[in-house]
Amino acid sequence: MTPELVTFLSGFGGSIAVEIVLLNQYLQEDRRRLPARYRSPLFWIVRLLLAVVGGGLALAYEIDKPLLAANIGAATPLIIRAFSEGIKPPLPEGVAAPPVGTTPFKKTDTAGSNSASP
């Protein structure tokens, strides 16, 4: 096997290992009830594509150690999320950034809240 193939398969396997661990947790908790997503072919297609991205990221980072490539594969969802959150247009001058962990454009309904006004 070529070193590139080993790197790709290690990243791919690391990504798949995450799902195996999650499935194991569900099976340990309640063997009769798996989440509905595991019955969806679309979920498995997307999950496989995510594993391919994990292998691709390991190659892109030029990882030469299989264990490190597996770590990149396992972290792929977080890496992709960081990429997508990092590519945002700059805020207009005078506009403050939202607090970390909030959704800046999410509509909230405050009309029925019970909190007292100062």
Summary of the structure (lengths in Angstrom):
residues: 118
radius of gyration: 20.2
end to end distance: 68.3
largest distance: 68.3
contacts: 257
relative contact order: 0.16
helix: 60%
strand: 0%
